[in-house]
């Protein structure tokens, strides 16, 4: 898969282990931001941390559980991608070439597939969650399908910034998103198609379940076991 990497070094505050942030673009179509480059001080090594979000789950101590917004699927691609990110960071620190492109394919637009799980949540406009798979190597989680005034629309994973709009509301920015208008249209259309297909399947399964329940309730009741039990009981002598 063809991708490019750009790294920015961070002059973090004293005590922070953040060394930089990386951005990865698949082909010229899809961008991943907020990839952190951190330092393990005990080992004196750098490592890569993908963008994360706080889930509703709790750990054994009652603390919040964080999960990756997106991440490599295979060990091979993880090793390749993380190694290239760290190499690019070292180049930036050494004031060498700042942009790197890793060509692992001949196509600019990566192949992808999507899965969608429709669901509703009380007092929420969420109608489903989608996952995007890029060439069986990289996954993007937490893609929301939201109910608008008229139609369902796709919302990419986002994070809350410290900025506010004119009404004083917090501004959110996408963690990962389509770069080009053409790819955005193609990707969102596929997500919406998969959502409608999954929704139709859910409705069909619900109808079949109701129908099967009605069929069972309409079957004549048999009293064979009752008769056997009654006949086998001792009878008074007459």
The 8 nearest C-alpha neighbors of each residue, nearest first, counted from 0:
[[1, 103, 104, 2, 102, 109, 25, 134],
 [0, 2, 102, 103, 26, 104, 101, 25],
 [3, 1, 25, 26, 24, 101, 100, 102],
 [2, 4, 100, 24, 23, 99, 101, 25],
 [5, 3, 23, 99, 22, 100, 98, 6],
 [4, 6, 22, 98, 21, 23, 97, 99],
 [7, 5, 21, 20, 88, 22, 8, 87],
 [8, 6, 20, 19, 21, 9, 5, 91],
 [7, 9, 19, 18, 6, 20, 10, 91],
 [10, 8, 19, 18, 11, 7, 17, 20],
 [11, 9, 8, 12, 18, 19, 17, 13],
 [12, 10, 9, 15, 17, 13, 18, 16],
 [13, 11, 15, 14, 10, 16, 17, 9],
 [12, 14, 15, 11, 16, 10, 17, 18],
 [13, 15, 12, 16, 11, 17, 40, 38],
 [14, 16, 13, 17, 12, 11, 18, 38],
 [15, 17, 38, 37, 18, 14, 39, 11],
 [18, 16, 37, 15, 19, 36, 11, 38],
 [19, 17, 9, 37, 36, 8, 16, 38],
 [20, 18, 8, 9, 36, 7, 17, 35],
 [19, 21, 35, 34, 7, 36, 6, 33],
 [20, 22, 6, 34, 5, 33, 7, 35],
 [21, 23, 32, 5, 31, 4, 34, 6],
 [22, 24, 4, 31, 3, 30, 25, 5],
 [25, 23, 30, 3, 2, 29, 26, 31],
 [26, 24, 2, 29, 27, 28, 1, 30],
 [27, 25, 107, 2, 1, 108, 28, 24],
 [26, 28, 25, 107, 24, 108, 29, 178],
 [27, 29, 178, 26, 177, 179, 108, 25],
 [30, 28, 177, 178, 25, 24, 176, 27],
 [29, 31, 24, 175, 176, 23, 177, 178],
 [32, 30, 175, 23, 22, 24, 174, 29],
 [31, 33, 22, 174, 34, 175, 30, 21],
 [34, 32, 50, 20, 35, 21, 174, 22],
 [35, 33, 49, 21, 20, 50, 32, 48],
 [34, 36, 20, 48, 47, 33, 19, 37],
 [37, 35, 47, 19, 18, 20, 46, 17],
 [38, 36, 17, 46, 18, 16, 45, 35],
 [39, 37, 45, 16, 40, 44, 46, 17],
 [38, 40, 44, 43, 41, 42, 45, 37],
 [39, 41, 43, 42, 38, 44, 16, 45],
 [40, 42, 39, 43, 44, 38, 45, 16],
 [43, 41, 44, 40, 39, 38, 45, 46],
 [42, 44, 40, 39, 41, 38, 45, 46],
 [45, 43, 39, 42, 38, 46, 40, 41],
 [44, 46, 38, 37, 39, 36, 43, 47],
 [45, 47, 37, 36, 38, 44, 48, 39],
 [46, 48, 36, 35, 81, 37, 49, 45],
 [49, 47, 35, 34, 36, 50, 46, 37],
 [48, 50, 34, 67, 51, 35, 70, 47],
 [51, 49, 68, 34, 33, 67, 48, 69],
 [52, 50, 67, 68, 66, 65, 49, 53],
 [51, 53, 65, 66, 54, 68, 67, 50],
 [52, 54, 65, 64, 66, 63, 55, 51],
 [55, 53, 56, 64, 65, 52, 66, 63],
 [56, 54, 57, 53, 63, 64, 65, 52],
 [55, 57, 54, 64, 63, 58, 53, 65],
 [58, 56, 63, 61, 62, 64, 55, 59],
 [57, 59, 61, 62, 60, 64, 63, 56],
 [58, 60, 61, 57, 62, 63, 64, 56],
 [61, 59, 58, 62, 57, 63, 64, 56],
 [62, 60, 57, 58, 59, 63, 56, 64],
 [63, 61, 57, 58, 60, 64, 59, 56],
 [62, 64, 57, 56, 58, 65, 53, 61],
 [63, 65, 57, 56, 54, 53, 58, 62],
 [64, 66, 53, 52, 54, 51, 63, 67],
 [67, 65, 51, 52, 68, 53, 64, 54],
 [66, 68, 51, 69, 50, 49, 70, 52],
 [69, 67, 51, 140, 50, 139, 52, 66],
 [70, 68, 139, 67, 138, 140, 49, 50],
 [69, 71, 138, 137, 72, 49, 67, 139],
 [72, 70, 137, 77, 136, 73, 138, 76],
 [73, 71, 136, 137, 70, 138, 74, 135],
 [72, 74, 75, 76, 136, 71, 77, 137],
 [73, 75, 77, 76, 78, 72, 71, 79],
 [76, 74, 78, 73, 77, 79, 80, 72],
 [75, 77, 79, 78, 73, 74, 80, 71],
 [78, 76, 74, 71, 80, 75, 79, 81],
 [77, 79, 75, 76, 81, 80, 82, 74],
 [78, 80, 76, 82, 77, 81, 83, 75],
 [79, 81, 83, 77, 82, 78, 76, 84],
 [80, 82, 84, 83, 78, 79, 77, 47],
 [83, 81, 85, 79, 84, 80, 78, 86],
 [82, 84, 86, 80, 81, 85, 87, 79],
 [85, 83, 81, 87, 86, 82, 80, 88],
 [86, 84, 88, 82, 87, 83, 81, 89],
 [87, 85, 83, 89, 88, 84, 82, 90],
 [86, 88, 90, 84, 85, 89, 83, 91],
 [89, 87, 85, 91, 90, 86, 6, 84],
 [88, 90, 92, 86, 91, 87, 93, 85],
 [91, 89, 95, 93, 87, 88, 92, 94],
 [90, 92, 94, 88, 93, 89, 97, 95],
 [91, 93, 89, 94, 90, 88, 8, 95],
 [92, 94, 90, 91, 95, 89, 88, 96],
 [95, 93, 91, 92, 90, 96, 97, 89],
 [94, 96, 90, 93, 91, 97, 92, 89],
 [95, 97, 98, 90, 94, 91, 99, 87],
 [98, 96, 91, 95, 90, 5, 99, 87],
 [99, 97, 5, 96, 4, 100, 3, 87],
 [98, 100, 4, 3, 101, 97, 5, 87],
 [99, 101, 3, 2, 4, 102, 98, 1],
 [100, 102, 2, 3, 1, 103, 99, 4],
 [103, 101, 1, 104, 100, 2, 0, 105],
 [102, 104, 0, 1, 101, 105, 2, 106],
 [105, 103, 0, 1, 102, 106, 107, 109],
 [104, 106, 107, 103, 1, 102, 0, 108],
 [107, 105, 108, 104, 109, 1, 26, 0],
 [106, 108, 26, 27, 109, 1, 105, 28],
 [107, 109, 26, 106, 28, 27, 110, 25],
 [110, 108, 26, 107, 111, 133, 25, 106],
 [109, 111, 134, 133, 108, 112, 132, 106],
 [110, 112, 133, 132, 134, 109, 131, 113],
 [111, 113, 132, 131, 133, 114, 110, 134],
 [114, 112, 131, 130, 132, 190, 115, 129],
 [113, 115, 130, 129, 193, 131, 116, 112],
 [116, 114, 129, 194, 128, 193, 117, 130],
 [115, 117, 128, 127, 129, 118, 197, 114],
 [118, 116, 127, 126, 198, 115, 128, 194],
 [119, 117, 127, 126, 116, 120, 125, 128],
 [118, 120, 126, 125, 121, 127, 117, 123],
 [119, 121, 123, 122, 125, 118, 124, 126],
 [120, 122, 123, 119, 124, 125, 118, 126],
 [123, 121, 120, 124, 119, 125, 126, 146],
 [124, 122, 120, 121, 125, 119, 126, 145],
 [123, 125, 146, 145, 126, 122, 120, 119],
 [126, 124, 145, 123, 127, 144, 119, 146],
 [127, 125, 119, 118, 144, 145, 117, 124],
 [126, 128, 117, 144, 118, 116, 125, 143],
 [129, 127, 143, 116, 142, 115, 144, 141],
 [130, 128, 115, 142, 114, 143, 116, 141],
 [129, 131, 140, 114, 113, 139, 142, 115],
 [130, 132, 113, 139, 138, 112, 133, 129],
 [133, 131, 138, 112, 111, 137, 135, 113],
 [134, 132, 111, 137, 135, 136, 110, 138],
 [133, 135, 136, 110, 111, 132, 109, 137],
 [136, 134, 133, 132, 137, 72, 138, 111],
 [137, 135, 72, 134, 71, 73, 133, 76],
 [136, 138, 71, 72, 133, 132, 70, 135],
 [137, 139, 132, 69, 131, 70, 71, 133],
 [138, 140, 69, 131, 130, 68, 132, 70],
 [141, 139, 130, 68, 69, 142, 138, 129],
 [140, 142, 156, 143, 128, 129, 68, 130],
 [141, 143, 129, 155, 128, 156, 140, 154],
 [144, 142, 128, 154, 153, 127, 141, 145],
 [143, 145, 153, 127, 126, 152, 125, 128],
 [146, 144, 125, 152, 124, 126, 151, 143],
 [145, 147, 151, 124, 150, 125, 126, 152],
 [148, 146, 150, 149, 151, 145, 152, 124],
 [147, 149, 150, 146, 151, 145, 152, 124],
 [148, 150, 147, 151, 146, 152, 145, 124],
 [151, 149, 147, 146, 148, 152, 145, 153],
 [150, 152, 146, 145, 147, 144, 153, 149],
 [151, 153, 145, 144, 150, 146, 154, 147],
 [152, 154, 144, 143, 145, 187, 155, 151],
 [155, 153, 143, 142, 144, 156, 152, 145],
 [154, 156, 142, 173, 157, 176, 143, 153],
 [157, 155, 142, 174, 173, 141, 175, 154],
 [158, 156, 173, 174, 172, 171, 155, 159],
 [157, 159, 171, 172, 160, 173, 174, 156],
 [158, 160, 171, 170, 172, 169, 161, 157],
 [161, 159, 162, 171, 170, 158, 169, 172],
 [160, 162, 163, 159, 169, 170, 171, 158],
 [161, 163, 160, 170, 169, 164, 159, 168],
 [164, 162, 169, 168, 167, 170, 161, 165],
 [163, 165, 167, 166, 168, 170, 169, 162],
 [166, 164, 167, 163, 168, 169, 170, 162],
 [167, 165, 164, 168, 163, 169, 170, 162],
 [168, 166, 163, 164, 165, 169, 162, 170],
 [167, 169, 163, 164, 166, 170, 165, 162],
 [168, 170, 163, 162, 171, 164, 167, 159],
 [171, 169, 163, 162, 160, 159, 164, 168],
 [170, 172, 159, 158, 160, 157, 169, 173],
 [173, 171, 157, 158, 174, 159, 170, 160],
 [172, 174, 157, 175, 156, 155, 158, 176],
 [175, 173, 157, 32, 156, 31, 172, 33],
 [176, 174, 31, 30, 173, 32, 156, 155],
 [175, 177, 30, 29, 155, 178, 173, 174],
 [178, 176, 29, 183, 28, 179, 182, 30],
 [179, 177, 28, 29, 30, 176, 180, 27],
 [180, 178, 181, 182, 28, 177, 183, 27],
 [179, 181, 183, 182, 184, 178, 177, 185],
 [182, 180, 184, 179, 183, 185, 28, 186],
 [181, 183, 185, 184, 179, 180, 186, 28],
 [184, 182, 180, 177, 186, 185, 181, 187],
 [183, 185, 181, 182, 187, 186, 188, 180],
 [184, 186, 182, 188, 183, 187, 181, 189],
 [187, 185, 183, 189, 188, 184, 182, 190],
 [186, 188, 190, 189, 184, 185, 183, 191],
 [187, 189, 191, 185, 186, 190, 184, 192],
 [188, 190, 192, 186, 187, 191, 193, 185],
 [191, 189, 187, 193, 192, 188, 194, 186],
 [190, 192, 194, 188, 193, 189, 187, 195],
 [191, 193, 189, 195, 194, 190, 188, 196],
 [194, 192, 196, 190, 191, 195, 115, 197],
 [195, 193, 191, 197, 192, 196, 115, 198],
 [196, 194, 198, 192, 197, 193, 199, 191],
 [195, 197, 193, 199, 194, 198, 192, 200],
 [198, 196, 200, 194, 199, 195, 193, 201],
 [197, 199, 195, 201, 200, 196, 194, 117],
 [200, 198, 202, 196, 201, 197, 195, 203],
 [199, 201, 197, 203, 198, 202, 204, 196],
 [202, 200, 198, 204, 199, 203, 205, 197],
 [203, 201, 205, 199, 200, 204, 206, 198],
 [202, 204, 200, 206, 205, 201, 199, 207],
 [203, 205, 207, 201, 206, 202, 208, 200],
 [206, 204, 202, 208, 203, 207, 201, 209],
 [207, 205, 203, 209, 208, 204, 210, 202],
 [208, 206, 210, 204, 209, 205, 211, 203],
 [207, 209, 205, 211, 206, 210, 204, 212],
 [210, 208, 212, 206, 207, 211, 213, 205],
 [211, 209, 207, 213, 212, 208, 206, 214],
 [212, 210, 214, 208, 213, 209, 207, 215],
 [211, 213, 209, 215, 210, 214, 208, 216],
 [212, 214, 210, 216, 211, 215, 209, 217],
 [215, 213, 211, 217, 212, 216, 210, 218],
 [214, 216, 212, 218, 217, 213, 211, 210],
 [215, 217, 213, 214, 218, 212, 219, 211],
 [218, 216, 214, 215, 213, 219, 220, 212],
 [217, 219, 215, 216, 220, 214, 213, 221],
 [220, 218, 221, 217, 216, 215, 222, 214],
 [219, 221, 218, 222, 217, 216, 223, 215],
 [222, 220, 223, 219, 224, 225, 218, 226],
 [223, 221, 225, 224, 226, 220, 227, 219],
 [222, 224, 226, 225, 221, 227, 228, 220],
 [223, 225, 227, 226, 222, 228, 221, 229],
 [224, 226, 228, 222, 223, 227, 229, 230],
 [227, 225, 229, 223, 228, 224, 230, 222],
 [228, 226, 224, 230, 229, 225, 231, 223],
 [227, 229, 225, 231, 226, 230, 224, 232],
 [230, 228, 226, 227, 232, 231, 225, 224],
 [231, 229, 227, 232, 228, 226, 233, 225],
 [230, 232, 228, 229, 227, 233, 226, 234],
 [231, 233, 229, 230, 234, 228, 227, 235],
 [234, 232, 231, 235, 230, 229, 236, 228],
 [235, 233, 232, 236, 230, 231, 237, 229],
 [234, 236, 237, 233, 232, 230, 231, 229],
 [237, 235, 234, 233, 232, 230, 231, 229],
 [236, 235, 234, 233, 232, 230, 231, 229]]
